[in-house]
Each structure stands twice: as C-alpha cells, then as structure tokens.
C-alpha cells in the first residue's frame, strides 16, 4: 500500500467516525426528547402502576375515538383489500409485502441507515478515485482559487493576471478553510480535502432528500428517497472531483426544505433564511437563482392558491439581493462587471447558441470558428497561456497580452442572444436535443470522477460502472414520471418537480453536459419514491383514489407532511 493511499484511508476513517458520532448524537438527542415528554396527562414524573395489555389497548382505542392527534400520526399497517379468484391470488404476495414494508419504511432508523451507507460509499469512492486536477479545467481553477483565498488573494484567472470574475466564488470559499488547515498541517492534499467536503455535502443531500420527500409525500417516501440518493451511482462517482454540483446540491435542497417548513408555519425569519440559502447557492452556481421561486411554490402546494406568495417572495429576494451586493461591488470595481454572477456564463451562452453549436458539450469537436467567436477575446486567449497550448512564434505573438473580461462578456453574451432570437426554429430544435442530452444518459461520469484527465482509468470496470449509472438514471427517471402521472400528491408537490423544469431550462440556455443536472437528481428520486409509495398503497387499498383538496390560505390543519401522509393515493 502506498503512503498516499494509507494517509487517505486514515483521514477517511477519521471522517467516517466523525459522521457516525454526529448521526448517533442526533439520534440520542431525539430519543432523550422523546423519553422526557410524558405520553399521558398527569404530573410530570408521577409514578404509575404498569398497565396490563388489555388496559393499554382499551386506553389506546378510547383516545383514538375521542380526539384527533395534534401531530403527525404514526403509520398504520394498511388493511389489504380482499380480491377473490386468480387476481386475488396474484395480488396477495404484493399486498402482504407492501403492508409489511410500510411501517418499517416510516421509521427514522431506516433514513439514518441510508445516510450512513451513503457516506460510506462516498468515502470509499474518493479514497480510490481522487486525483489532483491540472491545467485550466474547472476543477483545477476552483482549487487554485481556494488556495489563493487562504493567502488573501481574490480570484484571478489561471492563478495570475488581474482580478477576474470568470469563476463563481462560492465553492472555493467553502473549501478555503479546510484547504488552509490541510496546507498548514500537511495532513491531506488540496484535491482530497475537496473530495472530503464533497462527501459531507453528498451525505447532507441524502438526508435532505429524505426530509423533503417526507414533507410532501409522507414518511414512507422519506426513507425510499434517502436510499435512492444514497445509492445513486452518478452522485457517488461525482464526489471525487472538485466540480461545483455536489457542493451546490445541499444548498438547493436545504432551501426547498426550509421553504416547505415555512409554508406550514410562515414567519419572516424563515423566509429570510431561504434568502440566505438562495444567495449562497447563487455564489456556488448561477442556476441557484431558481431558489427565489421556492416560497411561491411551497405556498401554492400547501394552500392550493398563489395568494399570499408575494410577500414571502419579496422577503426572500430582498435578503438574497442584499447579501449579493458586496460581491457585485467587487466585480464592478475590480473587473468592470457589475453583477454577482460569473462571466463564464457568457461562454456558455455563446457556445450554446451558434451556427456550429453542439447539443452536447464536446470540446474536441468544436469548430475553429465557434472557438474564435466565443473565446477569441476571453481570458483563455491571453498570451501567458501560449506555452500551455503549445503555441510559439507568430501564433503566440498574435495572442493579446491582456483581455477586457467585461467587454468579452458583453460581446459573447450578445452573440448568443442574437443568434437565438434570429434563428427561432434552429433554436427550438437545438433546445430539444439539449434536453435529451441532459437526461438521456450519465455521459462520461466515470471519466469525470478524475476530472476528465484520465479517460478509461477504471479499466475493465469502466463500462460496467457507466452502465450502472445509466440504468439507475433510467429506472429512477421512469418512476418519477410515473409518480407525476399517477399520484396527485406528486403533482401537488411543486417544490419537487418545478425546480427540475427550471433547472433543465437553465442548462438548455447554455452548453450541456449530463452532470450539470446532478443538483436536481435528488428531486427526481423523491418523485420516484412517491411513485413507489403510491403503488404500495394501491396494492393494499389503503388510501382513497384522490387526496382531499388543499386547505384555503390561512387554514393550517397540521403539518404538510401529516396532511399528505393521510391524503396521498
């Protein structure tokens, strides 16, 4: 075993133990609260004689018939619908299985197990797959900027030149404290530190996906969604590369979870916290702007009306805008680009809307014309990179010493927008192909696990790993579509499926690589969980065909999860 691998295993073990202690601490705290809460009336701490089984059953029956529970009820074992004849014989095993699984899936321990397994898979993967990126690729730049932040330098392109707004600052800023510790102590490489941060982010995404599914589709869906995300091959593979999708995902899911909770118990503070998460998400990836729609989506799903959504949305937008002002000022003063977004969006718009545009981002297939049009005056074109491109002589001399990044942004964005407006039919066909490429496969996700720098690195496992990721995506995607088609609860959960649509449109607005969709894959998994729970309930006849209509605005009959637990078909 090499020394580097041994160090990684030691660090991974320490992180694993830390996560296990954290999960166990949360579980013990919950158990302590439950134990300290009296189950019946009377003085706290008063002793009672132990009730017989018959007395307990009688008391439980009486309580159930005289009062409605104030909190979400414990899941009941569904009563199987009797069907005579051969059809009944075929349904019986399925019904028995569904009836036995329902109470088990509703237990918190099942979700905790998914979180632990998800963390273990991701830890094991990053120990094996993590490599340090090189060149001017996105992963190398994020690590370079993170190192610069630890030294007091604001982002620069390629580690030199003047100030730049080309890359979003959120992910490097998230990495910077951990990178500083690693550099000071020498306990791990910068790339492995980024992978460990991704492990934590991926593990948080497993838990948040379960919470979100539970809020809208019931407690059984909570466990199913958590396990689907924990075992998602593409999400596991992507943990080992310092791209931004893994770190962005918990910000997006956390904002949706918080907005869903705020829709049940509205407060200005909760909507303001959604705004904080929206600003953080935007600084990691520009499509984080869709978080601003979360209050309206949650309230519409909760109340059945858009009425009352304006004020929470304004609060969220105001807080997010206020938090983005400092970075906007920095970009404006130092780069001449008065926006909190990153200027690399201009390249995506230009490359994505052009006569030579490709529906799938494959840089090696780009024509020289589109490269000149879209990157000819970008930071990539500066003369200091001539050696990296293996250019010399006249070719190197023709490259500009410095570029005007803000001017390039305006020029490249203008080219892409003008092409889209003047070629509507071509634009429509291109967008359809982009959507297909976004969702039809996992792309080169295994190559991406090592920053696309070592094609085929997994050897004989390469094909099976990619096939596993593809089949998982196809199966879970089909289940999600089935959930939307058959379950009214899934359709009502706007916070689950509308962000998927908005995020897909944001991807189609630029260039397409299948891994761009990974932040919304947990939402797809939540819808798939809703479909499976719906099928299980239908198998045992435990729920009505249609859930009751949502309560009018202002009328709150319990939590959102308790309502949908009772209402979902």
Protein Blocks (a to p, Z undefined) as FASTA:
>chain_A
ZZklmmmmmmmmmmmmmmmmmmmmmmmmmmmmmmmpcfbgcjehiacddddfklmmmmmm
mmmmmpccfbdcddddddddddehjklmmmmmmmmmmmmmmmmmmpmklmmmmmmmmmmm
mmmmmmmmpccdehjbfklmmmmmmmmmmnopacdehhiajddfkbcfklmmmmmmmmmm
mmmnopacfklmmmmmmmmmmmmmmmmmmmmmmmmnojklmmmmmmmmmmmmklmmmmmp
ccfklmmmmmmmmmmmmmmmmmmmgcfklmmmmmmmmmmmmmmpmklmmmmmmmmmmmmm
mnopaghklmmmmmmmmmmmmmmmmmmmmmmmmnopacfbdfklmmmmmmmncfkbcfbd
cfklpcfklmmmmmmmgmklpmklmmmnopghjllmmpcfbdcfklmmmmmmmmmmmmmm
mmmmlmmmmmmmmmmmmmmpgbjmllmmnoopaghklmmmlmmmmmmmmmmmmmmmmmmm
mmmmmmmklmmmmmlmmmmmmmmmmmmmmccdfklmmmmmmmmmmmmmmmmmmmmmmmno
pacfbdcddddehiagbjfklmmmmmpZZ
